[in-house]
Amino acid sequence: MSGPWTEPAPGPGRRPQGPDRRTTIWVIAVVALLLVLVRTHHVSAFTVLVFAALIPSVIVHEVSHGVVALAFGDDTAKRAGRLTLNPVKHVDPFGTIILPAILAFSGSGSVFGWAKPVPVNVGKLRRPRNQNVAVALVGPAVNVVMAVVFALAYRYLVPVSAKFGPSGFFIPIDSQSTWVQLVFVAGYVNVILAVFNSIPLPPLDGSAVVERLLPARLLPGYYRIRPFTMFLPLLVVLLYPQALQHVFQPFLNEWARLLG
């Protein structure tokens, strides 16, 4: 969910910290719990595939923020050791594990989350106001690209016999082979991530567009109220997740066209 966040650049002698011990324990505990729940049939293998698609997708989303920031002159994420695909460096216990689990088990139909936002020092960007928008929007853009790639892979690489039964009827996704399910779910998850993160509310990536369009004289007032709006997306997710279906559905329909 979260976009890149600003922090002072690390000093020249500061070394990237190693993996956080508590995060490592969280990851191990949740993986073990999922395995137990699957073995005892309390959680379907399909739900596990959702997590398998979600976690790397949110990590790639966050890493892309740091890569683009580095290209524009800010090496804060690199110095913090965040330009890596190692999941332990990016996992946020609530956003990457707890919230997706709540949504998956609630049957809301939309499962999404976020990783720890990469640190970005906007002041180090060569053109801060313009390039900050690019740094923010590259995350949803990467999710769009991944959604399209997985949709085309499902359309052209999955054999027809794996998608349709002998009578020509479509086989439900959760009844298809595991690798076919994973291709489908990975595309679906990336559509949700792209759309959700594009909503123009802090701390979502789409808020960078609003910030850029505001006249400079209104920015101080915007910065004052921004901390109080950061909980709005989370409240919607937790209190009325079905409302987001109205936002997601048009984009999911377009993505479904790519599936063929």
N, C-alpha and C positions, 0 to 999 in steps of 0.2 A: 504494500500500500504506500509506504512512505517513499518520498523522493529523496534526492541527496540532501544532506544537511550541512550547514556551515560550521566550521570550527577553525581555530587558529592553526596555521601550519606547524607541524612538528619541528623542533629545533634540529640543526644540522647533525647533532650527535645522537639524536633519538633513533632507536632501532624499532622496527615493527615488533609488536608484542606477539607472543606465541598464542596458540588457541586457548580460549577461555575455558578453564576447567569445568565450571558449572554448565557451560553450553555443551561441552563434550559429554558430560553426564546426562544432560537432557536428551541429547541425540541417541545415546546408547539405550537409555531407559525407554524411550518411545519406540525405537526399533524393536526392542525386546518385547514390549507390550503388544505391538502390532502383530508380531509373530505368534504370540500366545493367543491373541484374539482370533487370528485366522485359523490356527490349529484347532481351537475350540468352537469354531463356526459362529463366533459372536460378531465378526467383521468379515465381509466378503472380500475375496481377492480383488474384485473390481475397485473397492475403496482403497486398497493398498496401491493399486495402479494409479489412482488419482494423486496420492501422495508422491509416488515415484515420478509423476510428470510435473507436479506443482513445485517441488523443492528445487530441482535444477532450473526450472523456468524463472522463478523469482531470483535465483542467484545470478543467472545470466543477465536478467533485467538490471540488477544492482551493479554488476561489474561494468555493464555498458555505460552507466553514468560516470564511473571513474575513468574509463578509457577515453571518453570524449573530453572530460575535464582535463585529462593529461594532454590531449592533443591541443587544447586551448591554453596550455601553460600552467595548469594547477596540478602539482604532483602530490597533493595531500593524500589521496587514496593510495597512491603507490607507496608513499612513505609509511602509511599505516598497514601495509601488507594486505590490502583489500582487492588488489587486482589479481585474484586467484579464484579458481573454481572449487577450491577446497570448501565443502559445505560448512565445516565447523567454524570457519572464519565469518560466515554470513548468517548463520541461523539465529533467528530471534525466537525465543521459546514460545511467546504468545502468538506472534504473527505467522510464524512458519509451521508451528506444530499445534498449539492449543486451539486457536480459532478455526483453522481448516478442519480439525477433528470435530469440533462442535457443529460446524456446518454440514460435514459429511454425515454425521450420525443423526442430525436433525431432519434430514431429508428435504432440505430447503431447495435443492436443485442447483445451487451455485456454490462452488467450493473455490475459495481463493485465499490469499494471504500475502505476506510480505517478508522480506529478509531485513536484517539490520541495514539501515540506509548507509551508503558510503559517505565518508566525510568529504565535503567539497568546500574549499575556501574561495568564495565568489570573488573576493578582492584580488586573487591572483590570476583570474582570467584576463585575457588581453582586452576584451570588450565585455565587461561584466553583465550589463543588462541584456544584451542580445545573446551572448553565448550561454548565459545561465538558462535561457529558454531551450536552447539546443541540448544542453546537458540534461535538463529535466525530461524533455520529450523523447530522447533517444531510448529510454526504457520502454515506454509503450510501443514505440516504433519497432524495436527488436521483437517484442511479443507479437506484433502484427506479422512480421516476416516469418517468425516461427510457426504461427497459426497457418499461414498460407502454405508453407513448406510441408507441414504435416497433412494438410488437407489434400494437396496434390499427391503426396505419397500414398495416402489412403485411396485416392481416386485411380491412380495409374499403376501402383505397385502391388496393391492387394488383389489377389486373384478374384474373379467374379464368383467362383465357387465358394470362397471364404465369406462372401457377403450375402449370397443368395442361396437358398436351399434348392433341392431338386425341382420343387414345384414353382420356383421363380419368386417366392416370397422372401422379403428381406429378413435376414437372421438378426434378432436383437443383439445389440452391441455386447451386452454382458454374456452372451452365449457364443460369441466368436472366439477364435483362438487368442491366446494371451498377447502375442505380439501385435495382432490387428487391433485389439482393444487399446493397447498402449499408444499406438499411432493416433487413433481417434481421440483418446482422452488428452493426449499432449496438445493436439490442436485446439480442442475445446477449452482447455485450461488457459491457453495463451490468448484466446479471444477474450475470456473473462478478465484476465489480468490487464490486457491492453485497454479495454473499455473502462474498467473500474479506475485505473490509474489516470485516465484522461479526464475524469470528472474535475471541474475547476474549483475544488475546495482544498485548502491546506489540510493535511500535508501532502495531498495527492499531486502527482506530477503536473496535471492540467492547471493547477493554480499558478504555475509560472507564467502562463499566457496572460492570465488576469493581471498579475503583477507587472508584466511588461507593458500592457496596454494602459495602465493607470498613469495619469499625468504625475510628474515628479512631485508636485505640490500635495498630492493626495497620499503619497507613499507613507509618510510618518503615521497618519491615521490608520492606514491599512496594516502597518507593522504592529500597531498597538492592539488591534482586534484579532490579528491572525492567531495568536495562541489560544484564543477562546473558540475558534472554529475548528481546531484540529481534532476535536472529539466528535464532530458531527457525522463524518463517514462511519466511524465505529459504532455510534449509536444507531444509525440506520441498519447497519449489518446485524447488530445484536437484537434490536427490538422489532424490526420489520424487514427481514431479509427478502421476503417475497416482493417488496417494492422494487428491488433492483432488477427483477425479472423484466419489468417494463423497459428498463434501460438496456439490458443485455439482449433481449430477444430480437430486435431488428438486425443487430450485428451477427447474432448466431444464425439467423435466417440466411444472410448473405454468405456466411461461411459455409452453411449447408449446401449452397449452390455449387461451391467449389468441390464438395465431396462427390458430386455427381449422383 
